[in-house]
Every structure is written in C-alpha cells, then in structure tokens.
Amino acid sequence: MAKDDATARYRTLWQAEIDSAALYRAMAANEPNDGVARVYRELAGVEDRHAAFWVDQLAKRGATAGPARPSWRARALAWAARTFGAATVLPTVATLEVADRNDYLQHPETKGTRMTAQERTHARVLSSLLLDPKGAPGGELARIEGRHRNASGNSLRAAVLGANDGLCSNLSLVMGVAGASTSGHVILLTGLAGLLAGACSMALGEWISVTSSRELAQREMGIERDELAAAPEEEREELQLIYEAKGLPADEAKQLSTRLVAEPEHALDVLTREELGLDPTELTGSPRNAAITSFLLFSLGACFPVLPFVFLAGDAAVAVSIGVSSVALYGIGAAITIFTGRPTWRSGGRQLVLGLLAAALTFSLGRLLGVALG
C-alpha cells in the first residue's frame, strides 16, 4: 500500500512539472521581448529536469509515468498565452509559483537536491516579471540591485499605528467603564490597568515577531550560504536568470553574476535580496529595542483617555477625556496621510469618527450592564 501511495504521489508531482514546462514554452512562444522569452524557455528546461527526477523515482519502483501530456488546466492557460500573450497568464502563473515554492520541502526524496531552491528562484523571477512584464532597462540594474526598504518610513508607520492602538483601545475601555460606573477612582484604575496590560501585550508581541523573523531569515540565509559554497555555478545561473528577467542582456547578466559569485559575501547579500526577497540590513534590529519602543508608543496613545481622570472626576472628567482623545484621534489620522497621500481632513475625520463610534459603543454597553447589574 505504501508503495502504491508513493507511486501516485510521484505521478502527481511529475504531472505538475510537465504542466509547468508546457506552460512556460507557450508563454515563450508569444512573448515579444526576446530576453523574457529566453527566461521562460530556461524555466521550462528546469521543469523538464524536475520531471525527469520523478520519472527516475517511478522507475526505481518499477512504474512508468505515462505519456507526457499537459493537463486540461495547463492546456487552457497555454492556449491563452499563445492567443493573447504571455502577460495574460503571468499573474496566475506567478501566484501559483509563489504558493508552491516550498512544496518540495515535504517530500524526502528531494532532500540533498536543489529542487526547492530552484522553485523558489522561479517564484522570485516571475514576481520580478510581474512588476515589469517587459523587463527593466539594463541601465536601471544598479537601482534595482541597491534597493532598500524605507526603514525610516516603516519606523514612522509603526510609531503612528502603535500610538493609535493604545489610544483607541484604552479610550473604548475607559468609556465602557465610565458608562457603568461614576467612580473616578475605578475608571482611573481601569484605564491604568488597560494601559499597562496593552503595552505589555504589544511589547511581547513585537519581541516575538522580530525574534521569529530574524531567526527565520537567518536560517534562510544559512541555507543560501551553504548552497553558494556547495554549488556556486548553479547559484550563478540563478542570478543570471533573475537579471535576465529584469531585462539585462544575457551576456551582461552572465558577466555580472560571475563577478558577484566570485565574492562570496557580496554574492550572499545579493542572493538574499534577489532570491529570498530579504534585506540583510533589517536583520540587525534588536528585539529588545522593538519591544521597548512598542511599549512606549502604546503607552503614549493610551495616556490621553486616562489623564483627565487624574485631575477631574464625574462628567467633567468624561467630557475632557473625550475632547482630548478626539484631538489625538484626528492628529493620528492626519499623520497617516504621510503614507497614503490622502487629504488630512479626510483621514483625520475618518479616524475621529471611527474612534468615537467605538467609544460610544462601549459606553452604551457599559451603561446597559451597569443598569442591569446595579
């Protein structure tokens, strides 16, 4: 029974490779850009080698793969590519490659091969083509190769969102308790408890997130480093393929990839960016600093609804809390326009309305519970 299961699995994997190879050839046949068409043909060649691998696995069990005939789905996509152009099916193919890029990890037969790494490369190449199906001009290569995420923009975004979380969650909590109780001390204690609990939760979540991301990225880089040391020529071919997909002529892509692989550390940096989609400079972030920053930003936002209850009591404290929080809500909404480019009055007003609606909902719920239980 186990043998039959393995045979069926091998045939399924073989069929998937046959489908991919046929589809890439169809895309190459109706691709106006010669460089991109050559990339599609090279991808088809890799899929052919993967299909041959599964044919060998079947042969070891005394089984055959059968006729190499694409499935109806692959034939339909190939027809669309030949009829309307490769760009028509590129988004679908790229999505499938990204979704399946790690599938071979669960098959022990591929251990010790480069099949998983090659599938990941396919996903990366197609993602690059999806951004610019015509390929990027060769003169833009330096800009592409040296791209970095906007770290300062991401930090600012995190600051705005962290403060917004603290403000909205604690405003809703304070208003909910205010609806159920007129005791300023109870409201203040609840607000401070919400501030501390929320800030600790955010800090812990950020620490786990940064730590996990770093560990995963370091593992991926370690695998890439080992592959570069074990098979530098195959890594060079993958880099060449990626650069050709971006529009660089084959000879220039080969020269560039050869030069990069000759310097292992530089090659690892480029492979990390191009093949894994990671920025090595972002792996130096401190989980501790991220946790502390998240704690402080959440606390900052959560302070606004609570502070009035330190100095005031009763309806006056509630009114001032709502007023101060409203100004903060509008300000945070306006700050978000740094990233969206939308009018400040629209984003600020939307943030104000949504925040006050949440506060009104919890206030009403608190009032109902206070009457029912009081």
FENLINGI-V579267 format. One line per field, one symbol per residue. psi: psi as a letter, one per 20 degrees, with the letter a starting at -180 (. if undefined). burial: b if it has 24 or more other C-alpha atoms within 12 Angstrom, else e. A space follows every 10 residues. Layout:
psi = ???
burial = ???
This chain:
psi = ghggggghgg hghghhhggg ghghhhhhhl ohohghhhgg hhhhhghghg ghghgghghh jkrqhapnpq rhghhghhgh ghgiqhhhig gggggggghj hjhihjohhi pirjgghhhh ggggghhghh hnhiqqqhij ghgghjqqqn ghghggghgg hghggggggh gggghghhhi qjohgggggg ghghgggggg gggggggggg ggggggghgg hgghgghhhh mhhhhghggg gghhhjjpqg hhhggghghg hinggggggg hggghikqoh iiiiqphghg gggggggghg hihghhghih hrrbhggggh gggghggggg gghhhhihhh jrqhhggggg ggggghgggh ghggghgghg ghi.
burial = eeeeeebeeb bebbbbbbbb bbbbbbbbbb bebebbbbbb bbbbbbbbbb bbbbbebbee eeeebeeeeb eeebbebbbe bbeebbbebb ebbbebbbeb beebeeeeee eeebbbbbbb bbbbbbbbbb eebbbbebee beebbeeeee eeeeeebbbb bbbbbbbbbb bbbbbbbbbb bbebebbbeb bbebbbebbb bbbeebbeeb beebeebbeb bebbbebbee ebebbbbbbb bbbbbbbbbb eebbebbbeb beebeebbbb bbbbbbbbbb ebbebebeeb bbbbbbbbbb bbbbbbbbbb eebeeebbeb bbebbbbbbb bbbbbbbeee eeeeeebbbb bbeebbebbb ebbbebeeee eeee
